[in-house]
Amino acid sequence: MTDSSAGLPDWCVTPATAISVLPLHVLRGDEDYREGLDAVPDSVVGDPAAHTATASPEEVRKVLVEALDRSDGAGVVAVTLSRRLSGTWDVVRTVADSLGPLVRVHDSESIASGLGFSVRAAAATAVDGADLGTVYRKAAEVSAESYCLCMVERLEWLRRGGRLSTAAAVLGAVLATKPILHLVDGVLTLRERVRTRSKALAALIDAAAGAEDSGEAAIAVHHVDAPDIADLIVDGLRQATPAAVIHPPAALGFTLGVHLGPGALGVVVNTHPDAIALPVQRDSFPV
């Protein structure tokens, strides 16, 4: 099981893949949308009144119990986005403790495909017949080899949502037009101060290329309402990392988009062999 911030495409979430998804919430006034289940209006991204929330204990219990039933006694590994960015891990951990040792919970210390690579590799191991401990270790191994970067138009979105310290937000706003951030131990941290968008895009590509030593990696590109720019990043990555497996660019979900803001761009690099071996699109997915 994972949460909806992983942004897994529908073809990755089927009975055959053994993956369940816990919907997180996008809130605005009296409106409450469950990501992946309800139609979320695009206008929530960039709206100062919008914020996010984790699932309730009752919602978590329902998803975990259903996954346990489907496991036929084998157990469930729940992999969540970074606990330092969301309360999701805490809620899942509490519910899992009440369900017993057949539910194990792993904090990926990541987001988006940094979480998704770990979930998919662990699920593939489960489908191959591995036991609960082996699947848990696979999730931990793969998530440990993810490196996440992003560029945002305004750090204010992250500061307002509590995902970045006020000091870092002020520093980035004063000294950089296009801040580059990265995840360090599950925390979003200001990495670079870049003056222009073109330099920011080049910095993202250079940082991603530098994150893999051997030239072999799985790379995912994400965006918030900026598909054309995401395509440019993919083109740059293909030139800079010809040995990498580059996944088609994907829009970030609303629970991340609300905090990163319109125009945000992200790159996730994972060097674990099991992440590199994952199918990149529906037509390469094994039937």
C-alpha positions as MATLAB code, in Angstrom:
seq = 'MTDSSAGLPDWCVTPATAISVLPLHVLRGDEDYREGLDAVPDSVVGDPAAHTATASPEEVRKVLVEALDRSDGAGVVAVTLSRRLSGTWDVVRTVADSLGPLVRVHDSESIASGLGFSVRAAAATAVDGADLGTVYRKAAEVSAESYCLCMVERLEWLRRGGRLSTAAAVLGAVLATKPILHLVDGVLTLRERVRTRSKALAALIDAAAGAEDSGEAAIAVHHVDAPDIADLIVDGLRQATPAAVIHPPAALGFTLGVHLGPGALGVVVNTHPDAIALPVQRDSFPV';
ca = [
       0.000    0.000    0.000;
       1.059    3.543   -0.674;
      -0.538    6.983   -0.610;
      -1.782    9.044   -3.523;
       1.196   11.426   -3.462;
       3.156    8.689   -5.261;
       1.213    9.626   -8.398;
       1.114    6.083   -9.733;
      -0.666    5.783  -13.096;
      -3.777    3.606  -13.247;
      -1.967    0.805  -15.074;
       0.330    0.418  -12.054;
      -2.563   -0.060   -9.618;
      -4.350   -3.297  -10.443;
      -4.932   -6.641   -8.688;
      -2.029   -8.008  -10.739;
       0.444   -5.498   -9.277;
      -0.699   -6.034   -5.652;
      -0.705   -2.261   -5.008;
      -3.368   -0.389   -3.029;
      -3.499    3.410   -2.831;
      -4.630    5.499    0.127;
      -6.224    8.779   -1.047;
      -4.936   11.936    0.620;
      -7.144   15.017    0.906;
      -7.181   18.443   -0.731;
      -9.213   20.981    1.248;
     -10.570   24.414    0.358;
     -13.176   26.018    2.552;
     -15.988   23.499    2.921;
     -14.681   21.464   -0.020;
     -12.929   18.161    0.706;
     -11.512   16.193   -2.237;
      -9.945   12.738   -2.050;
      -7.020   12.624   -4.448;
      -7.491    9.917   -7.043;
     -11.176    9.408   -6.246;
     -12.830   12.816   -6.558;
     -12.612   15.334   -9.399;
     -10.328   18.029   -7.977;
     -10.667   21.450   -9.677;
      -7.455   22.761  -11.224;
      -8.070   26.076   -9.464;
      -6.926   24.678   -6.099;
      -3.309   24.920   -7.276;
      -2.237   28.454   -6.554;
      -5.253   29.193   -4.350;
      -4.047   30.496   -0.943;
      -7.177   29.008    0.645;
      -6.291   25.458   -0.417;
      -4.382   23.058    1.804;
      -3.967   19.310    2.255;
      -4.647   16.688    4.893;
      -3.795   13.071    5.459;
      -6.413   10.337    5.468;
      -8.351    9.638    8.634;
      -7.574    6.553   10.759;
     -10.857    5.029    9.563;
      -9.864    5.510    5.924;
      -6.423    4.029    6.557;
      -7.890    1.043    8.364;
     -10.294    0.323    5.495;
      -7.516    0.292    2.887;
      -5.161   -1.775    5.033;
      -7.800   -4.342    5.995;
      -8.819   -4.764    2.353;
      -5.151   -5.205    1.379;
      -4.660   -7.736    4.171;
      -7.664   -9.720    2.952;
      -6.274   -9.774   -0.574;
      -2.857  -10.877    0.700;
      -4.366  -14.156    1.924;
      -2.273  -14.092    5.076;
       1.002  -12.950    3.518;
       0.812   -9.434    4.973;
       1.077   -5.844    3.753;
       3.952   -3.386    3.430;
       2.783    0.238    3.570;
       5.190    2.759    2.028;
       4.411    6.441    2.619;
       5.726    9.837    1.638;
       8.230   11.438    3.980;
       6.967   11.700    7.547;
       8.766   15.063    7.771;
       6.476   16.460    5.079;
       3.176   14.855    6.090;
       1.383   13.223    8.995;
       0.467   10.244    6.799;
       3.197    7.957    8.188;
       2.053    8.632   11.758;
      -1.564    7.728   11.026;
      -0.634    4.630    9.031;
       1.838    3.529   11.728;
      -0.792    3.862   14.469;
      -3.400    1.887   12.541;
      -0.849   -0.727   11.489;
       0.141   -1.307   15.128;
      -3.479   -2.098   15.930;
      -3.641   -4.669   13.113;
      -0.657   -6.699   14.218;
       2.685   -7.850   12.790;
       1.359   -8.635    9.312;
       1.403   -4.902    8.492;
       4.791   -3.196    8.240;
       5.233    0.528    7.540;
       8.157    2.192    5.773;
       8.867    5.936    5.536;
      10.295    6.461    2.045;
      11.669    9.908    3.022;
      10.588   10.888   -0.465;
       7.702   12.089   -2.642;
       6.250   11.515   -6.129;
       8.319    8.981   -8.104;
      10.855    8.857   -5.294;
       8.057    7.076   -3.431;
       6.614    5.418   -6.529;
       9.828    3.656   -7.559;
      10.090    2.097   -4.098;
       6.448    0.983   -4.060;
       6.549   -0.549   -7.508;
       9.818   -2.410   -6.938;
       8.575   -3.780   -3.614;
       5.270   -4.834   -5.172;
       7.086   -6.632   -7.997;
       9.046   -8.531   -5.359;
       5.791   -9.463   -3.605;
       4.220  -10.681   -6.843;
       7.274  -12.905   -7.352;
       6.422  -14.621   -4.060;
       8.787  -12.947   -1.590;
       7.861  -12.937    2.083;
       6.868   -9.872    4.114;
      10.362   -9.130    5.432;
      11.924   -9.354    1.979;
       9.320   -7.016    0.485;
       9.854   -4.522    3.316;
      13.629   -4.587    2.817;
      13.197   -4.075   -0.920;
      11.091   -0.976   -0.303;
      13.779    0.403    2.002;
      16.639   -0.422   -0.381;
      15.025    1.239   -3.381;
      13.812    4.355   -1.563;
      17.345    4.841   -0.172;
      18.625    5.282   -3.725;
      16.170    7.993   -4.808;
      17.316   11.584   -5.203;
      14.610   14.229   -5.642;
      15.049   17.763   -6.959;
      12.534   20.447   -7.782;
      12.299   24.002   -9.025;
       9.474   26.239   -7.825;
       8.275   29.593   -9.034;
       7.753   30.889   -5.499;
       9.003   29.508   -2.201;
       6.047   31.183   -0.516;
       3.835   28.214   -1.431;
       6.061   25.845    0.538;
       6.581   28.214    3.461;
       2.837   28.813    3.785;
       2.172   25.080    3.942;
       4.911   24.474    6.510;
       7.047   22.430    4.088;
       9.981   24.858    4.183;
      11.331   27.024    6.983;
      10.637   30.759    6.906;
      14.386   31.453    6.900;
      14.994   29.280    3.831;
      12.001   30.800    2.047;
      13.184   34.355    2.699;
      16.745   33.513    1.640;
      15.535   31.928   -1.590;
      13.142   34.765   -2.380;
      15.813   37.426   -1.875;
      18.749   35.760   -3.582;
      17.200   33.583   -6.288;
      14.631   34.034   -8.989;
      14.227   30.297   -9.494;
      15.063   28.304   -6.355;
      16.271   24.708   -6.727;
      15.410   22.439   -3.810;
      16.215   18.842   -2.961;
      15.144   16.292   -0.391;
      17.666   15.614    2.355;
      16.632   13.010    4.931;
      13.033   13.569    3.910;
      13.155   17.367    4.280;
      12.920   19.907    1.442;
      16.061   22.029    1.545;
      17.260   24.922   -0.586;
      20.050   23.527   -2.793;
      20.893   26.330   -5.199;
      20.077   29.948   -5.905;
      19.612   30.416   -9.658;
      18.795   33.704  -11.344;
      16.904   32.657  -14.470;
      14.578   29.890  -15.623;
      17.007   28.701  -18.295;
      19.788   28.381  -15.723;
      17.391   26.616  -13.367;
      16.482   24.035  -16.003;
      20.167   23.486  -16.753;
      20.842   23.105  -13.023;
      18.107   20.464  -12.691;
      19.532   18.488  -15.591;
      23.122   18.783  -14.352;
      22.159   17.743  -10.824;
      20.215   14.742  -12.098;
      23.098   13.714  -14.342;
      25.497   14.012  -11.428;
      23.350   11.848   -9.162;
      24.198    8.654  -11.033;
      27.820    7.554  -11.214;
      27.564    4.657  -13.641;
      25.241    6.347  -16.132;
      22.505    3.818  -15.348;
      19.431    5.118  -13.539;
      15.678    5.406  -13.652;
      14.661    9.052  -14.023;
      11.206   10.588  -13.722;
      10.263   14.170  -14.580;
       7.289   15.867  -12.937;
       5.535   19.183  -13.400;
       2.664   21.315  -12.131;
       0.827   22.647  -15.193;
       4.065   22.950  -17.200;
       4.121   20.006  -19.643;
       6.112   21.803  -22.351;
       8.919   22.676  -19.944;
       8.898   19.108  -18.619;
       9.412   17.886  -22.195;
      12.455   20.176  -22.511;
      13.922   18.663  -19.337;
      13.369   15.150  -20.707;
      15.166   16.123  -23.929;
      18.075   17.526  -21.929;
      18.279   14.437  -19.756;
      18.362   12.161  -22.789;
      21.450   13.986  -23.992;
      23.106   14.214  -20.560;
      22.296   10.656  -19.417;
      22.032    8.447  -22.522;
      22.248    5.229  -20.476;
      19.376    6.178  -18.154;
      15.811    4.884  -18.400;
      13.710    8.041  -18.587;
      10.019    7.761  -17.799;
       7.453    9.886  -19.664;
       6.918   13.258  -17.902;
       3.965   13.237  -15.516;
       1.885   15.890  -13.809;
       2.229   15.995  -10.039;
      -0.886   15.222   -8.061;
      -2.866   17.928   -6.324;
      -1.601   17.127   -2.824;
       1.906   18.043   -3.979;
       0.842   20.708   -6.472;
      -0.931   22.734   -3.777;
       2.374   23.084   -1.890;
       4.788   23.460   -4.809;
       2.614   25.877   -6.777;
       1.971   26.452  -10.503;
       4.963   25.989  -12.782;
       6.891   23.730  -10.403;
       9.177   21.133  -11.983;
      10.776   18.061  -10.455;
      13.296   15.357  -11.314;
      13.668   12.047   -9.464;
      16.719    9.844  -10.006;
      16.948    6.282   -8.706;
      20.018    4.107   -9.244;
      18.732    0.830   -7.776;
      18.681   -1.984  -10.391;
      15.083   -2.885   -9.526;
      13.957    0.690  -10.163;
      15.813    0.759  -13.473;
      14.053   -2.460  -14.525;
      10.527   -1.112  -13.961;
       8.219   -0.691  -16.984;
       8.066    2.929  -18.111;
       4.615    2.969  -19.686;
       1.503    0.901  -20.196;
       2.585   -0.852  -23.387;
       5.759   -2.143  -21.690;
       3.852   -3.448  -18.666;
       3.880   -7.247  -18.466;
       0.437   -8.783  -18.978;
];
